[in-house]
Amino acid sequence: MTADLPPRWLTPEELGAWMRFIAVVELLPGALDTQLQRDAGLTHFEYMTLAMLSEAPERALRMTTLATRTNATLPRLSHVVTRLAARGYLERRPCPSDGRATNAVLTEEGFAKIVETAPGHVATVLADVIDPLEPEQIPQLADIMARMLTRLDPEGRMTVDSVRSALGEPAGESAVSATTEQAAGD
């Protein structure tokens, strides 16, 4: 900012929108964690780690790729992977295409856990995020979030379509719901 220009301030309408947005950013992670801890004994981050693996080919990802998908540092992810491995939900294995790399691989027990947990998690997302909106507001919310993500994540690491593309899925298809539907049909 140059010394010639006064600082820009939020209008009352912008301030109201900002304060509501911050409230959601602060409250939603707690609501998701509370439900997952209560119903599954998992944190939201642990759930997302298992979910990313459940959607990956052969239910395996390199640790570096999994860190990107979950927006985690490698040390944080390594700590969580160690905890989940101790519970039997995943394993660390050498990467078959690069012996220097390590893969996190979802076990059958981990897959069963994500299938068991997903309906309650989705119910919480529906109740707290989707259901309060009118149907025509869903595409608006998606557009607003996409615009913010363009600024916050210019490389597109956290966008739904980039994750789906990396997992070999067509854009617009929900892998978690497909996993849940597949398990329900078994």
C-alpha positions as CSV (number, residue, x, y, z in Angstrom):
1,M,0.0,0.0,0.0
2,T,1.3,3.5,-0.8
3,A,1.4,6.3,1.6
4,D,-0.8,8.4,-0.7
5,L,-3.8,6.1,-0.3
6,P,-5.9,5.9,2.9
7,P,-6.5,2.4,4.3
8,R,-9.5,0.6,2.9
9,W,-12.1,-0.4,5.6
10,L,-15.1,-2.7,5.5
11,T,-18.5,-1.3,4.8
12,P,-21.1,-2.1,7.4
13,E,-22.6,-4.8,5.1
14,E,-19.1,-6.2,4.4
15,L,-18.3,-6.3,8.1
16,G,-21.6,-8.1,8.9
17,A,-20.7,-10.7,6.2
18,W,-17.2,-11.0,7.5
19,M,-18.2,-11.5,11.1
20,R,-20.7,-14.2,10.1
21,F,-18.2,-15.9,7.9
22,I,-15.6,-15.9,10.8
23,A,-18.2,-17.3,13.1
24,V,-18.9,-20.3,10.7
25,V,-15.1,-20.8,10.2
26,E,-14.7,-21.0,14.0
27,L,-17.8,-23.1,14.9
28,L,-18.0,-25.6,12.0
29,P,-14.8,-27.5,12.7
30,G,-15.9,-27.9,16.3
31,A,-19.3,-29.2,15.3
32,L,-17.7,-31.7,12.9
33,D,-15.1,-32.8,15.4
34,T,-17.8,-33.2,18.1
35,Q,-19.9,-35.5,16.0
36,L,-17.0,-37.6,14.8
37,Q,-15.5,-37.9,18.2
38,R,-18.8,-38.9,19.7
39,D,-19.9,-41.4,17.0
40,A,-16.6,-42.7,15.8
41,G,-13.8,-41.8,18.1
42,L,-12.1,-39.8,15.2
43,T,-11.1,-36.2,14.8
44,H,-12.2,-34.5,11.6
45,F,-8.6,-34.6,10.4
46,E,-8.4,-38.4,11.0
47,Y,-11.7,-38.8,9.2
48,M,-10.4,-36.8,6.2
49,T,-7.2,-38.9,6.1
50,L,-9.2,-42.1,6.0
51,A,-11.6,-40.6,3.5
52,M,-8.8,-39.5,1.1
53,L,-7.4,-43.0,1.2
54,S,-10.8,-44.7,0.7
55,E,-11.2,-42.7,-2.5
56,A,-7.7,-43.4,-3.8
57,P,-6.8,-46.1,-6.3
58,E,-5.9,-49.3,-4.4
59,R,-6.8,-47.2,-1.2
60,A,-3.2,-46.0,-1.1
61,L,-1.4,-42.6,-1.4
62,R,2.1,-41.4,-1.0
63,M,2.5,-39.6,2.2
64,T,3.4,-36.4,0.4
65,T,0.3,-36.7,-1.8
66,L,-1.9,-37.4,1.3
67,A,-0.4,-34.4,3.0
68,T,-1.4,-32.2,0.0
69,R,-4.9,-33.7,-0.1
70,T,-5.5,-33.0,3.6
71,N,-3.6,-29.7,3.7
72,A,-1.3,-31.0,6.3
73,T,2.4,-30.7,7.0
74,L,4.3,-34.0,6.7
75,P,5.1,-34.1,10.4
76,R,1.4,-33.5,11.4
77,L,0.3,-36.2,8.9
78,S,3.0,-38.6,10.1
79,H,1.8,-38.3,13.7
80,V,-1.8,-38.9,12.6
81,V,-0.9,-41.8,10.4
82,T,1.0,-43.4,13.3
83,R,-2.1,-43.0,15.5
84,L,-4.4,-44.5,12.8
85,A,-2.0,-47.3,12.1
86,A,-1.9,-48.2,15.9
87,R,-5.7,-48.5,15.7
88,G,-5.4,-50.8,12.7
89,Y,-7.0,-48.4,10.2
90,L,-4.0,-48.0,7.9
91,E,-0.5,-49.2,7.2
92,R,2.7,-47.6,6.0
93,R,4.3,-49.5,3.1
94,P,7.1,-48.7,0.7
95,C,6.0,-47.0,-2.5
96,P,6.2,-49.7,-5.3
97,S,7.2,-47.1,-7.9
98,D,9.7,-45.2,-5.7
99,G,11.5,-47.1,-2.9
100,R,12.5,-43.8,-1.2
101,A,8.8,-42.9,-0.7
102,T,6.3,-44.3,1.8
103,N,2.6,-44.9,1.0
104,A,-0.2,-44.8,3.5
105,V,-2.6,-47.7,2.8
106,L,-6.1,-48.1,4.1
107,T,-6.7,-51.5,5.7
108,E,-10.0,-53.4,5.5
109,E,-10.7,-52.3,9.1
110,G,-10.0,-48.7,8.1
111,F,-12.3,-49.0,5.1
112,A,-15.0,-50.5,7.3
113,K,-14.5,-47.5,9.7
114,I,-15.0,-44.9,7.0
115,V,-18.0,-46.7,5.6
116,E,-19.5,-46.9,9.1
117,T,-18.7,-43.3,9.9
118,A,-19.6,-41.5,6.6
119,P,-23.4,-41.5,7.1
120,G,-23.2,-39.7,10.4
121,H,-20.6,-37.2,9.1
122,V,-22.7,-36.5,6.0
123,A,-25.8,-36.0,8.2
124,T,-23.9,-33.4,10.2
125,V,-22.7,-31.6,7.1
126,L,-26.3,-31.7,5.7
127,A,-27.8,-30.4,9.0
128,D,-25.2,-27.7,9.6
129,V,-24.3,-26.5,6.1
130,I,-26.7,-27.6,3.4
131,D,-30.1,-27.8,5.0
132,P,-30.2,-24.2,6.3
133,L,-29.9,-23.1,2.7
134,E,-32.5,-22.8,0.0
135,P,-31.8,-25.1,-3.0
136,E,-30.9,-22.2,-5.2
137,Q,-28.3,-21.0,-2.6
138,I,-26.2,-24.2,-3.0
139,P,-24.7,-23.2,-6.3
140,Q,-24.2,-19.7,-4.9
141,L,-22.3,-21.1,-2.0
142,A,-20.2,-23.3,-4.3
143,D,-19.4,-20.3,-6.4
144,I,-18.5,-18.1,-3.4
145,M,-16.2,-20.8,-2.0
146,A,-14.6,-21.4,-5.4
147,R,-13.8,-17.7,-5.7
148,M,-12.2,-17.6,-2.2
149,L,-10.3,-20.8,-3.0
150,T,-8.9,-19.3,-6.1
151,R,-7.2,-16.6,-3.9
152,L,-6.3,-18.8,-1.0
153,D,-5.3,-21.9,-3.0
154,P,-4.1,-20.6,-6.4
155,E,-2.5,-24.0,-7.1
156,G,-5.9,-25.7,-6.7
157,R,-4.6,-28.3,-4.2
158,M,-7.8,-28.3,-2.1
159,T,-10.4,-27.9,-4.8
160,V,-12.8,-30.8,-5.1
161,D,-12.2,-31.2,-8.9
162,S,-8.4,-31.3,-8.5
163,V,-8.7,-34.0,-5.8
164,R,-11.2,-36.0,-7.9
165,S,-9.0,-35.6,-11.0
166,A,-6.0,-36.8,-9.1
167,L,-8.0,-39.8,-7.9
168,G,-9.0,-40.6,-11.5
169,E,-12.7,-39.7,-11.0
170,P,-14.9,-37.6,-13.2
171,A,-15.6,-34.1,-11.8
172,G,-18.9,-33.8,-10.0
173,E,-19.0,-37.5,-8.8
174,S,-18.7,-37.9,-5.0
175,A,-16.3,-40.6,-4.1
176,V,-17.3,-40.7,-0.4
177,S,-21.0,-41.2,-1.4
178,A,-19.9,-43.8,-3.9
179,T,-17.9,-45.6,-1.2
180,T,-20.9,-45.5,1.1
181,E,-23.3,-46.7,-1.6
182,Q,-20.8,-49.5,-2.5
183,A,-20.6,-50.6,1.1
184,A,-24.4,-50.4,1.5
185,G,-24.8,-52.7,-1.5
186,D,-22.4,-55.4,-0.1
